[in-house]
Amino acid sequence: MGAELQGHIQVRKLNIDENPRTADRYQVRSIPTLILFTGGSEQTRVVGAVPRSMIRREIDPHLPAATPAQASASAEA
């Protein structure tokens, strides 16, 4: 999933044991938790170990529309 999203999203990882205030600020109550931000605002959240397809279903609506070349490359992968 990383290669096809390169240039569209940035992924950051947070160790909640070392950063409890940040985890509390974003109400992270379970790990793993994926939070998608756009312009500093939370757009969607995925909590727990879930299939890649579920993650894509949550984040895809928030990504820029794919060009035809990107869409066919994703379909072939």
CNS distance restraints for C-alpha pairs under 8 A (distance, minus, plus):
assign (resid   1 and name CA) (resid   5 and name CA) 6.55 0.50 0.50
assign (resid   1 and name CA) (resid  52 and name CA) 8.00 0.50 0.50
assign (resid   2 and name CA) (resid   6 and name CA) 6.10 0.50 0.50
assign (resid   4 and name CA) (resid  70 and name CA) 7.90 0.50 0.50
assign (resid   4 and name CA) (resid  74 and name CA) 6.84 0.50 0.50
assign (resid   5 and name CA) (resid   9 and name CA) 6.22 0.50 0.50
assign (resid   6 and name CA) (resid  10 and name CA) 7.79 0.50 0.50
assign (resid   8 and name CA) (resid  63 and name CA) 6.95 0.50 0.50
assign (resid   8 and name CA) (resid  64 and name CA) 7.44 0.50 0.50
assign (resid  14 and name CA) (resid  19 and name CA) 7.26 0.50 0.50
assign (resid  15 and name CA) (resid  19 and name CA) 6.12 0.50 0.50
assign (resid  16 and name CA) (resid  20 and name CA) 5.25 0.50 0.50
assign (resid  16 and name CA) (resid  22 and name CA) 7.51 0.50 0.50
assign (resid  16 and name CA) (resid  23 and name CA) 5.68 0.50 0.50
assign (resid  19 and name CA) (resid  23 and name CA) 6.42 0.50 0.50
assign (resid  20 and name CA) (resid  24 and name CA) 6.03 0.50 0.50
assign (resid  21 and name CA) (resid  25 and name CA) 6.01 0.50 0.50
assign (resid  22 and name CA) (resid  26 and name CA) 6.36 0.50 0.50
assign (resid  23 and name CA) (resid  27 and name CA) 5.94 0.50 0.50
assign (resid  23 and name CA) (resid  28 and name CA) 5.09 0.50 0.50
assign (resid  23 and name CA) (resid  29 and name CA) 7.85 0.50 0.50
assign (resid  24 and name CA) (resid  28 and name CA) 6.10 0.50 0.50
assign (resid  24 and name CA) (resid  29 and name CA) 7.95 0.50 0.50
assign (resid  28 and name CA) (resid  33 and name CA) 6.73 0.50 0.50
assign (resid  30 and name CA) (resid  47 and name CA) 6.80 0.50 0.50
assign (resid  30 and name CA) (resid  48 and name CA) 6.93 0.50 0.50
assign (resid  31 and name CA) (resid  47 and name CA) 6.88 0.50 0.50
assign (resid  31 and name CA) (resid  48 and name CA) 6.03 0.50 0.50
assign (resid  32 and name CA) (resid  47 and name CA) 6.07 0.50 0.50
assign (resid  32 and name CA) (resid  48 and name CA) 5.13 0.50 0.50
assign (resid  32 and name CA) (resid  49 and name CA) 6.40 0.50 0.50
assign (resid  33 and name CA) (resid  45 and name CA) 7.11 0.50 0.50
assign (resid  33 and name CA) (resid  46 and name CA) 5.78 0.50 0.50
assign (resid  33 and name CA) (resid  47 and name CA) 4.45 0.50 0.50
assign (resid  33 and name CA) (resid  48 and name CA) 6.13 0.50 0.50
assign (resid  34 and name CA) (resid  45 and name CA) 5.60 0.50 0.50
assign (resid  34 and name CA) (resid  46 and name CA) 5.06 0.50 0.50
assign (resid  34 and name CA) (resid  47 and name CA) 6.34 0.50 0.50
assign (resid  35 and name CA) (resid  42 and name CA) 6.73 0.50 0.50
assign (resid  35 and name CA) (resid  43 and name CA) 7.57 0.50 0.50
assign (resid  35 and name CA) (resid  44 and name CA) 6.00 0.50 0.50
assign (resid  35 and name CA) (resid  45 and name CA) 4.47 0.50 0.50
assign (resid  35 and name CA) (resid  46 and name CA) 6.53 0.50 0.50
assign (resid  36 and name CA) (resid  42 and name CA) 5.84 0.50 0.50
assign (resid  36 and name CA) (resid  43 and name CA) 5.57 0.50 0.50
assign (resid  36 and name CA) (resid  44 and name CA) 5.39 0.50 0.50
assign (resid  36 and name CA) (resid  45 and name CA) 6.28 0.50 0.50
assign (resid  36 and name CA) (resid  59 and name CA) 7.16 0.50 0.50
assign (resid  37 and name CA) (resid  41 and name CA) 5.17 0.50 0.50
assign (resid  37 and name CA) (resid  42 and name CA) 4.39 0.50 0.50
assign (resid  37 and name CA) (resid  43 and name CA) 5.48 0.50 0.50
assign (resid  37 and name CA) (resid  44 and name CA) 7.45 0.50 0.50
assign (resid  38 and name CA) (resid  42 and name CA) 6.54 0.50 0.50
assign (resid  38 and name CA) (resid  43 and name CA) 6.51 0.50 0.50
assign (resid  43 and name CA) (resid  62 and name CA) 7.56 0.50 0.50
assign (resid  44 and name CA) (resid  58 and name CA) 6.75 0.50 0.50
assign (resid  44 and name CA) (resid  59 and name CA) 7.21 0.50 0.50
assign (resid  45 and name CA) (resid  58 and name CA) 7.78 0.50 0.50
assign (resid  46 and name CA) (resid  55 and name CA) 6.91 0.50 0.50
assign (resid  46 and name CA) (resid  58 and name CA) 7.57 0.50 0.50
assign (resid  50 and name CA) (resid  54 and name CA) 6.45 0.50 0.50
assign (resid  50 and name CA) (resid  55 and name CA) 7.15 0.50 0.50
assign (resid  51 and name CA) (resid  55 and name CA) 6.77 0.50 0.50
assign (resid  52 and name CA) (resid  56 and name CA) 6.24 0.50 0.50
assign (resid  53 and name CA) (resid  57 and name CA) 6.10 0.50 0.50
assign (resid  54 and name CA) (resid  58 and name CA) 6.36 0.50 0.50
assign (resid  55 and name CA) (resid  59 and name CA) 6.25 0.50 0.50
assign (resid  56 and name CA) (resid  60 and name CA) 5.47 0.50 0.50
assign (resid  57 and name CA) (resid  61 and name CA) 7.47 0.50 0.50
assign (resid  59 and name CA) (resid  63 and name CA) 6.77 0.50 0.50
assign (resid  66 and name CA) (resid  70 and name CA) 5.71 0.50 0.50
assign (resid  66 and name CA) (resid  71 and name CA) 5.78 0.50 0.50
assign (resid  67 and name CA) (resid  71 and name CA) 6.15 0.50 0.50
assign (resid  68 and name CA) (resid  72 and name CA) 6.22 0.50 0.50
assign (resid  69 and name CA) (resid  73 and name CA) 6.15 0.50 0.50
assign (resid  70 and name CA) (resid  74 and name CA) 6.10 0.50 0.50
assign (resid  71 and name CA) (resid  75 and name CA) 6.22 0.50 0.50
assign (resid  72 and name CA) (resid  76 and name CA) 6.24 0.50 0.50
assign (resid  73 and name CA) (resid  77 and name CA) 6.42 0.50 0.50
